[in-house]
């Protein structure tokens, strides 16, 4: 066994974790009062937790409140979307939002599916 193998391990016992998939939601908001976004985040966390579908990672909002992004991760983007879909469709400011399901690591050729909410 070489020095590097002793320090860092041989790599043979590395557990194959499922690839992390991502759901990104881009929405239009139009206000600096973020209380509705905060409430939606709470509902998303609950839905994701109850489904055991992954995790809510956070948001980015424009300084003027015009639009924002929500980031969610899990082993199955489709399962994650199914868990949060009822919450999104019940939220008035999510109408017209774009939901991108990314089926693997963020690379240029990673398969994606884009859904526009009614």
N, C-alpha and C positions, 0 to 999 in steps of 0.2 A: 504494500500500500504506500503510495507516494505521500509527500508532505501535504500537498493540496487536498488530497482525498481525506487525509486524517483531519485536517482543519475544517473542511467544508462538507465532508461526507462524499460518498462515491456517486451519489445520484441514483443508485439502483433502488433505493427505498423511497423515492419521491412518490408521494401519493398523487394520483391523477385526479385532480379536482375538475368538476365540470367547468367548461368555459363560462366566463361571466358574460352575460348578455345585458343589454341596456334598453331602457325605454326613455325617450326624451320627448317632453311635451312642450311645444311652443304655443303660447297663447297671447292674445291681446287683452289688455286690462284697462288702461286709461284713467288711472287714479293713483294718488299718492297715499291713499288710505288702504293699507294692506291687510286689514282685518279679515277680508273674505279669502285672501290667499292663505293666511295663517290657518283659518278654519278648514280650508280644503286640504292643507298639508296634514292636519290632524286626522281627517277622515281617510286620507290616502294611507297614512301609517297604520291605522286600524285595519283597513281592508287588506293591506299587504300582510300584516301580521296574522290575521285570522286565516288567510289562505296559505300561509307559509311560503309565499311566493318570492321573497327577496327582501329588499330594503329600500327605503326612501333615502336618497342621499343629499337632497337640498335643492335650492333654487337660485336663479339669477334674475334680477329685475332691472329694467332700465331705470336710470336716475329719475326720469320724468314719469315713471309708472306706466308708460305706454304698452309695454309688453314684457314677457318673462319666459323663463324656461324652468321646467321641473325635471329632475334627474332621478331615475330609479334603476336599480340593478338586481339581477337574480340569475339563477341557472337557466331559466326558460322565459324569454321575452313574451311569448304568447300567453303563458300562464299568468305572468305579471299583468299583462294588458287585460285579460279576462277578469282578474281580481279588482282592478281599478276602474274598469269601464263604466259600471253603474254610478260610481262616485263622480266621474268626469261628466257624464251626460246629465246628471242632476244639477250641476253647477252652471248657472247662467252665463258666466264669463268664459266658459270653456267652449261655447258654441263657435264653430269655425276653427278651433285649435287644430294643430297638426301634431300627430303622435307618430314618432319614428321608432320602430322596433328594430334593434340592431342585434343580429344573431351571431355574435362573436366579438373578438377584440376590435377596438377601433382602428381599422385599417381601411385602405381605399377600396379593396375588393370584398369586404365583409358584406354578406347579404343583408339587405334591409327591406322593411316594408313600411310604407307611409300611409297613415290613415288620417283623413280629415273628418273631424267630428261634425255632425249635423247641427 
